Amino acid sequence: MASNVGVGDGTNKPLFTPQEIDQIAKYLIMNQRRQREKLILPRSFTQTVIKSREEKTVEAVFESCSFKAVLSLVAGFVLGGGIGLFAASVTPTIPTPDKPQPTAREVLRELKVSTLSYGKNFAAIGFMFSGVECAIESYRGKTDWKNGTYAGGITGGILGLRAGVKAGVVGAFGFAVFSFAIDYYMRH
């Protein structure tokens, strides 16, 4: 049934033909181009964006444990290097009669050794802690304070075992308490 409109001469002519009404209804009701079949999107106040396969791949790489561990390794090396540089620059060098004032070359060599030493230590701690925490989080399937505490205990224990069993236990306890305190502070 077509809509009739009266024209100035008194005759009723249809405004749209039945074929035109069908085309308008198909345009308004049906989506002719479906990108993904059987996909139900909830209605929300903001536009829903469907991620492409490449975006999902990049997101999966950034959320992987190996990427997080390597990122912590690099960040730990940079941070440790900065702290080592600062520590070496404030270390007093007091000349004695048997050891004269150090030359610029000796001072720079000491700065280099200290910077690399601190950088390697911080990199190892960051790599180990981040990797263990991510593995625990993946295994447990939860993100809470326990992951960091367990990872701190494991990391501190492994690092402390180099000096003996007692040092391993003390290191595990100390690192776990420190990790718990940091997690508690960051989450509250």
C-alpha positions as CSV (number, residue, x, y, z in Angstrom):
1,M,0.0,0.0,0.0
2,A,1.6,3.3,-1.1
3,S,1.2,6.6,0.6
4,N,-1.2,8.9,-1.3
5,V,-0.7,12.7,-1.4
6,G,-3.2,15.1,-2.8
7,V,-1.8,17.2,-5.6
8,G,-3.1,20.8,-6.3
9,D,-5.5,19.5,-9.0
10,G,-7.4,17.3,-6.6
11,T,-6.1,13.8,-7.7
12,N,-4.4,11.4,-5.4
13,K,-1.1,10.2,-6.7
14,P,1.3,7.9,-4.7
15,L,4.3,9.7,-3.2
16,F,6.4,6.5,-3.4
17,T,6.0,3.5,-5.6
18,P,5.9,0.1,-3.8
19,Q,9.4,-0.7,-5.2
20,E,10.8,2.6,-3.7
21,I,9.2,1.8,-0.3
22,D,10.8,-1.6,-0.3
23,Q,14.2,-0.1,-1.1
24,I,13.9,2.5,1.7
25,A,12.8,-0.2,4.2
26,K,15.8,-2.4,3.2
27,Y,18.1,0.5,3.6
28,L,16.7,1.5,7.0
29,I,16.2,-1.9,8.5
30,M,18.8,-4.2,7.0
31,N,22.6,-3.8,7.0
32,Q,23.7,-4.9,3.6
33,R,27.4,-5.1,4.5
34,R,28.2,-7.3,7.6
35,Q,31.9,-7.4,8.5
36,R,31.6,-10.1,11.1
37,E,28.9,-12.6,11.2
38,K,27.2,-13.7,14.5
39,L,28.7,-10.8,16.5
40,I,26.5,-9.2,19.1
41,L,27.6,-5.8,20.3
42,P,26.1,-4.4,23.5
43,R,24.6,-1.0,23.3
44,S,26.5,1.7,25.1
45,F,26.8,5.5,25.2
46,T,30.1,5.4,23.3
47,Q,31.0,4.0,20.0
48,T,32.1,0.4,20.1
49,V,35.3,-0.2,18.2
50,I,36.1,-3.7,17.0
51,K,39.9,-4.3,17.0
52,S,41.6,-5.6,13.9
53,R,43.7,-8.8,13.8
54,E,46.9,-6.7,13.8
55,E,45.8,-4.6,16.8
56,K,45.0,-7.8,18.7
57,T,48.4,-9.2,17.9
58,V,50.2,-6.1,19.1
59,E,48.2,-6.1,22.3
60,A,49.0,-9.7,22.9
61,V,52.7,-9.1,22.4
62,F,52.6,-6.1,24.8
63,E,50.8,-8.1,27.5
64,S,53.0,-11.2,27.2
65,C,55.3,-12.1,30.1
66,S,58.4,-12.1,28.0
67,F,57.8,-8.6,26.8
68,K,57.2,-7.3,30.3
69,A,60.3,-9.1,31.6
70,V,62.5,-7.6,28.8
71,L,61.0,-4.2,29.3
72,S,61.8,-4.4,33.0
73,L,65.3,-5.6,32.2
74,V,65.9,-2.5,30.0
75,A,64.3,-0.1,32.4
76,G,66.2,-1.6,35.4
77,F,69.5,-1.2,33.5
78,V,68.8,2.4,32.8
79,L,67.6,3.2,36.3
80,G,70.4,1.3,37.9
81,G,72.9,3.0,35.6
82,G,71.6,6.4,36.8
83,I,71.8,5.4,40.4
84,G,75.3,4.0,39.9
85,L,76.4,7.2,38.2
86,F,75.1,9.2,41.1
87,A,76.6,6.9,43.7
88,A,80.0,7.0,42.1
89,S,79.9,10.8,41.7
90,V,79.2,11.4,45.4
91,T,81.8,8.8,46.7
92,P,84.5,10.9,48.3
93,T,88.1,10.4,47.0
94,I,90.4,11.6,49.8
95,P,94.0,11.8,48.7
96,T,96.6,10.4,51.1
97,P,100.4,10.6,51.0
98,D,100.7,7.1,49.5
99,K,97.7,7.6,47.1
100,P,97.7,11.0,45.3
101,Q,94.7,12.7,43.7
102,P,93.1,10.4,41.0
103,T,93.4,11.5,37.4
104,A,90.4,12.2,35.2
105,R,90.9,8.8,33.5
106,E,90.8,6.9,36.8
107,V,87.6,8.8,37.9
108,L,85.8,8.1,34.6
109,R,86.8,4.4,34.8
110,E,85.4,4.2,38.3
111,L,82.2,5.9,37.1
112,K,81.9,3.4,34.3
113,V,82.5,0.4,36.6
114,S,79.9,1.6,39.2
115,T,77.3,2.5,36.5
116,L,77.6,-0.9,34.8
117,S,77.5,-2.7,38.1
118,Y,74.4,-1.0,39.4
119,G,72.8,-1.3,36.0
120,K,73.3,-5.0,35.8
121,N,72.1,-5.6,39.3
122,F,68.9,-3.6,38.8
123,A,68.3,-5.2,35.4
124,A,68.6,-8.7,36.9
125,I,66.2,-7.8,39.7
126,G,63.7,-6.2,37.4
127,F,63.8,-9.0,34.9
128,M,63.4,-11.7,37.5
129,F,60.7,-10.0,39.5
130,S,58.6,-9.0,36.5
131,G,58.9,-12.4,34.9
132,V,58.0,-14.3,38.1
133,E,55.1,-11.9,38.9
134,C,53.7,-12.2,35.4
135,A,54.0,-16.0,35.5
136,I,52.2,-16.1,38.8
137,E,49.5,-13.8,37.6
138,S,48.9,-15.9,34.5
139,Y,48.8,-19.1,36.6
140,R,46.4,-17.7,39.2
141,G,44.3,-15.8,36.8
142,K,44.0,-12.9,39.2
143,T,45.6,-9.5,39.6
144,D,46.0,-8.7,43.3
145,W,48.5,-8.1,46.0
146,K,49.4,-11.7,46.4
147,N,51.2,-11.9,43.0
148,G,53.7,-9.2,43.9
149,T,54.3,-10.6,47.3
150,Y,54.9,-14.1,46.0
151,A,57.1,-12.8,43.3
152,G,59.1,-10.7,45.8
153,G,59.6,-13.8,48.0
154,I,60.8,-15.9,45.1
155,T,63.0,-13.2,43.7
156,G,64.5,-12.3,47.1
157,G,65.1,-15.9,47.9
158,I,66.9,-16.7,44.7
159,L,69.1,-13.6,45.0
160,G,69.8,-14.3,48.7
161,L,70.7,-17.9,48.0
162,R,74.0,-16.8,46.4
163,A,75.1,-16.0,50.0
164,G,73.7,-19.0,51.7
165,V,70.4,-20.5,52.9
166,K,69.9,-18.1,55.8
167,A,70.5,-15.2,53.5
168,G,68.0,-16.7,51.1
169,V,65.3,-16.9,53.7
170,V,66.0,-13.4,54.9
171,G,66.1,-12.1,51.4
172,A,62.8,-13.8,50.5
173,F,61.1,-12.4,53.6
174,G,62.5,-8.9,53.1
175,F,61.7,-8.7,49.4
176,A,58.2,-10.1,50.0
177,V,57.4,-7.5,52.7
178,F,58.8,-4.7,50.5
179,S,56.7,-5.9,47.5
180,F,53.6,-6.1,49.7
181,A,54.2,-2.6,51.0
182,I,54.7,-1.2,47.5
183,D,51.6,-3.0,46.2
184,Y,49.5,-1.8,49.2
185,Y,50.7,1.8,48.7
186,M,50.0,1.8,45.0
187,R,46.5,0.2,45.3
188,H,45.3,2.4,48.1
